[in-house]
Amino acid sequence: MKNIDTAFRYVRGFTMLVIVGCIIICCYTLYKSFTAVTLMQDRVYILVNGKALEAYSSDRKDNVPVEARDHVKTFHRFFFTLDPDDKVIKDNITKALYLADDTAKRVYDDLKENGYYSGIISGNISQTISIDSINIDTNEYPYHFKCYAKQNIIRTTSILNRNLITEGTLRNVSRSDNNPHGFLIERWNTIENKDLGVENRK
């Protein structure tokens, strides 16, 4: 009887050990399966010209600095790139105003009232902008930015170079075709806009 009782205890202990081991293995397998499924859901395969390309999704917070800089750059490019064509000016300004609040609209209205755009058209003047750098502070919301750029005002006989520094804040809004980054520029103002020099055109 003593041997049977001892053998039974051994069998029971071994069985419990096997059961606990099976539970641990099942839990680990389920965990790894869910992890693998989650990773696979972050991957998207895009078919381009008969070739499958793999793309990865990521949280927006990982891309905020990149998207914010591109939003600010796009706004300044549309707002300050002008040609002596009323339709081009209206198209660019319209695209820019989708990316900012009424502070940009007030600047546009002031320039229009002062005859700036009509002067560009009548004088056959083109205006371009090149962005030097954009500083974004993503540690505090809304995100503060400062944009450093150079303007070229191209006239028939000369090119005027100007230094441009602007600042403002960015807040999150819904993404759309007119605002693909989902940001809105607020409290936008010009800190500096001074002449650097004039180049004669040949």
C-alpha positions in Angstrom: 0.0 0.0 0.0 2.9 2.4 0.9 4.5 1.8 -2.6 1.1 2.4 -4.3 0.5 5.6 -2.3 4.1 6.9 -3.2 3.7 5.9 -6.8 0.3 7.7 -6.9 1.8 10.9 -5.5 4.6 10.8 -8.0 2.2 10.3 -10.9 -0.1 13.0 -9.6 2.9 15.4 -9.2 4.2 14.6 -12.7 0.8 15.1 -14.2 0.4 18.5 -12.5 3.8 19.5 -13.8 2.9 18.4 -17.3 -0.4 20.4 -17.1 1.3 23.5 -15.8 3.9 23.2 -18.5 1.2 22.8 -21.2 -0.6 25.9 -19.9 2.7 28.0 -20.0 3.5 26.8 -23.5 -0.1 27.6 -24.7 0.0 31.1 -23.1 3.4 31.8 -24.7 2.2 30.5 -28.1 -0.9 32.7 -27.9 1.2 35.8 -26.9 3.6 35.2 -29.8 0.8 34.7 -32.2 -0.9 37.9 -31.3 2.4 39.7 -31.5 3.1 38.3 -35.0 -0.4 39.2 -36.2 0.0 42.8 -34.9 3.3 43.1 -36.7 1.8 41.8 -39.9 -1.1 44.3 -39.7 1.5 47.1 -39.7 2.7 46.0 -43.1 1.0 46.9 -46.3 1.9 45.5 -49.7 1.5 47.9 -52.6 1.4 46.6 -56.2 3.3 49.1 -58.5 3.9 48.2 -62.1 3.6 44.5 -61.4 6.0 44.6 -58.4 4.9 44.2 -54.8 6.4 46.8 -52.5 6.2 46.5 -48.7 5.2 49.5 -46.7 5.1 49.9 -42.9 2.6 51.9 -40.9 3.6 53.9 -37.8 2.1 56.0 -35.2 1.6 59.7 -36.0 3.8 60.8 -33.1 6.7 59.2 -34.8 6.3 61.4 -37.9 5.1 64.7 -36.2 8.4 66.6 -36.7 8.7 65.5 -40.4 5.1 66.2 -41.3 5.0 69.5 -39.4 8.1 70.8 -41.2 6.7 69.8 -44.5 3.4 71.5 -43.7 5.2 74.8 -42.8 7.3 74.5 -45.9 4.3 73.8 -48.2 2.4 76.8 -46.7 5.3 79.2 -47.3 6.0 77.8 -50.8 2.3 78.5 -51.8 2.0 81.8 -50.1 5.3 83.3 -51.4 5.6 81.8 -54.8 4.0 84.3 -57.2 4.1 85.0 -60.9 2.6 87.8 -62.9 -0.6 85.9 -63.5 -3.8 86.5 -61.5 -4.9 82.9 -61.7 -1.6 81.5 -60.5 -1.6 84.0 -57.6 -5.2 83.1 -56.6 -4.5 79.3 -56.9 -1.4 79.5 -54.8 -2.9 81.7 -52.1 -6.0 79.6 -51.9 -3.9 76.5 -51.4 -1.9 78.3 -48.7 -5.0 79.6 -46.8 -6.3 76.0 -46.4 -3.1 75.4 -44.3 -3.4 78.4 -41.9 -5.9 80.3 -39.9 -7.2 83.9 -40.3 -3.8 85.4 -39.4 -2.5 84.4 -42.9 -5.8 85.7 -44.4 -5.3 89.1 -42.8 -1.7 89.3 -44.2 -3.1 88.4 -47.7 -5.9 91.0 -47.4 -3.4 93.7 -46.3 -1.1 93.0 -49.2 -4.0 92.9 -51.6 -5.4 96.2 -50.3 -1.9 97.8 -50.6 -1.8 96.7 -54.3 1.1 94.3 -53.8 -0.4 91.6 -56.1 -1.6 94.0 -58.8 2.0 95.5 -58.7 3.4 92.0 -59.4 1.1 91.5 -62.4 1.6 95.0 -63.9 5.4 94.9 -63.3 5.9 91.3 -64.7 7.5 90.4 -61.4 8.0 86.8 -60.2 8.7 85.9 -56.6 10.2 82.6 -55.3 11.2 81.3 -51.9 13.8 78.8 -50.7 13.5 77.4 -47.2 16.8 77.4 -45.3 15.5 75.6 -42.1 12.4 75.1 -40.0 12.6 74.6 -36.2 9.7 72.8 -34.6 9.2 72.4 -30.8 7.2 69.2 -30.4 7.7 69.1 -26.6 4.7 71.4 -26.0 1.3 71.5 -27.8 0.4 73.5 -29.9 3.8 73.1 -31.6 5.7 76.3 -32.0 7.7 76.7 -35.2 10.2 79.2 -36.7 10.9 79.3 -40.4 14.1 80.7 -42.0 13.9 81.4 -45.7 15.2 83.5 -48.6 13.0 85.3 -51.1 14.0 86.2 -54.6 11.9 89.0 -56.3 12.7 88.8 -60.0 12.2 91.9 -62.0 13.0 92.6 -65.6 16.4 94.0 -64.9 17.3 92.8 -61.4 16.8 90.2 -58.7 16.1 91.4 -55.2 17.2 89.0 -52.4 15.4 89.2 -49.1 15.8 87.5 -45.8 12.5 86.1 -44.3 11.9 84.8 -40.8 8.4 83.8 -39.7 6.9 82.0 -36.6 3.7 80.5 -35.5 2.1 77.5 -33.9 0.6 74.3 -35.3 -2.5 72.5 -34.0 -3.9 69.2 -35.2 -7.0 69.2 -37.5 -8.6 66.5 -39.7 -6.7 65.5 -42.8 -8.2 66.3 -46.1 -7.2 66.7 -49.8 -6.6 70.4 -49.1 -4.7 69.7 -45.9 -3.0 66.3 -46.1 -0.8 66.7 -43.1 -3.7 67.5 -40.7 -2.1 70.6 -39.2 -3.3 74.2 -39.1 -0.9 77.2 -38.7 -2.0 79.7 -36.1 -0.7 83.0 -34.9 1.5 83.3 -37.9 3.5 86.5 -38.2 6.7 87.8 -39.8 9.6 88.4 -37.5 12.0 89.7 -40.2 11.7 90.5 -43.9 14.7 92.7 -45.0 16.6 93.2 -48.2 20.0 91.5 -48.5 21.0 92.8 -51.9 20.2 93.3 -55.5 21.7 91.4 -58.5 21.6 92.8 -61.9 20.2 90.5 -64.6 22.1 90.1 -67.8 
